Amino acid sequence: MMSIDNWRLYAIAIFSSFFLSFGLTPLIRKIALAMGWVDRPSSPIKTHKVTTPVVGGIALFAAYAITLIFLRLWTKFPTGTLHSLRSLLIGASLIFACGIFDDINKPKGLDYRVKFLIEFVAASIVLLNGIRIRFISPAYLASFLTVLWIVGITNALNIIDIMDGLCASQAAIAAMGFLLISLPSEQLYVNFASAALAGAAIGFLPWNFSQKRKIFMGDSGSLVLGFLLACVSLGTRYSDINPAGVYAPILILLVPMYDTFFVMILRLINGKSPFMGSKDHFALRLEKMGYSRIQVVLIAAAFSGFLGFCGFLATQLHLLGAIILYGILTVPVLYLSRTLARVVIYDD
């Protein structure tokens, strides 16, 4: 049974991270403008029209890290929790360094192969510190899939960052989903990490939506959010009631995962590299169908929230019920894919 003290600590993690992110973001924006750390609409695949500061990830990561360090100094974490949170911060710091280098050196940035290498190293760090897939054997296969999962989700959040508020809202909802599932089991590192991550993402949203003081999170934000979500998804138990519960993270992270596969498949079909940018994301197709950008973000958030709840249900139902739930959800996803694929997107 979760203690009242832990409830308070999780609430402190959410609100402290929120206020730090909200307060630091306009300061980072001023520094970015002074230093010229901006993203210019210099290519056809850019969806923004004006030059915009692009290192909001500094505020996100700082809010997250400061919150966890503060809680560490204020609270005596169990050894296992402290070990896991330390490895998360080390791996996330490496991802952050990769992202910030890419952000401040736009439009050239880092080669995607260098990014993948750094992401592989960061994923290996948390793997060696015990954050891994545990329901698959042999161990070498579980290790390979762990690294693949972390690198994949890291890039999925980066890929979906093509519209104001989309990436941050998805990250916040997913983090709250993992927190909800992990609460009963008291997996403390997941709870603290998820709470701090949700608060940081929510605190960033008002500035990302702002018209007069807009700032993008950049790769330093989206890559870190994806990395942290991938790691916290590996830290809690999903199969106490049924073995199919282990697939709940797929539902919680389905929106960014869906966009990644949707975009890559369409690019391959059209003879394009899956690693090159284009305007074929589901969000841009919804916009082409007549929805405003805020409507697209809200629709995606609603779907993510619903899928997160379904992920929670999948861990609570008996095996047959969980299998039926997964099967039912497959139908609208396939229908949506067929509908969106018919929307014509031009790159000019």
C-alpha positions, 0 to 999 in steps of 0.5 A: 500500500502506498504511503501518504508520504510517497503521494506527497513526494510524487506531487512535489516532483510534479509541481517543482518540475513544472514550476522550474520548467515554466520559470526557466523556459523564458530565460532560456529563450532570451539566451537563445535569441542573444546567442543566435540559437534559432531555427530558421524556416530554411527548407520546404520540410519546415512547418514554421514560418518565422525564426524561432529559438530552439533550445527549450530542451535546456529548460526541460532537462534542467527542471527534470534533473534539478527536481530529482537531485533536490528530492535525492538530497531531501529524501533517502531513496532506497539503494536500488532507486538511487542507482536507477535514477543515477543511471537515468541522469547519466544516460539522459545527459549524454542524449542531452549533449547530443541534442544541444550540439545539434540544436546550436549547429542548425541547419547542419547539425549532427549526422544521423549515424552519429546520433544513433551511435550516441543513443546506443551508448546511452541505452547501453549505460542504462542496460548495464545498470539493470534497466532492461526488458525482463520477460524475454530470454535468452539474456542477449536477446533481451539486451538487444531488444532493450537497446532497440526499444530505447533508441526507437522510442528516443527517436519516435518522440523526436520525429513527432516534434513537428507541431507546437505542443505535440511532443510535450503533450504526448510526453506528459500524458505518457509519463502520467500513464506510467506513473498510474500503472507503477503506483500500486507496485511502488517502483519508486524510480519509475514513479519519481522519474515519471512525475518529474518528467510530466511536470517538466513537459507540462511547464514547457507547453505554455511557452511552446504554444505562445505566439509572442514568446514562442520557443521550440524544445529542439532535439535537446528536448525531444530526444531526452523526453523519448529516452526517459520515457523508454527507460521508465517504461522498462522499470515497472511490473505489468504482468502481475495479473496476466502475461499480456500486460507487458505490452501496455507500454506500446499502448501508452506510447502508441501515438509517437510509435505510430507516427514513426512507423507510418512515416517510415513506411510511406517514405520507403513506398515513395522511394525516399530515405526513412531517415530524411525529413518530409511532411508526411506525418499523421499530424500534418495530414490531419491539418491537411484534412482541415483541422487546426493545429491546436485541434490536431494536438488536442485530438492526439492528446485525447487518443494518447490519454485513451490509449494510456487508460487502455494500457492500464486496463490491459494490466488489470484484466485477465489474459483473455480480456487483455487479448480482446482489448488489444485486438479491438484497438487494432481495427481503428488504427488500421482504418486510420492508417488507410484514411490518412495515407490517402491524404495528399501531402506536397513537399513544396 
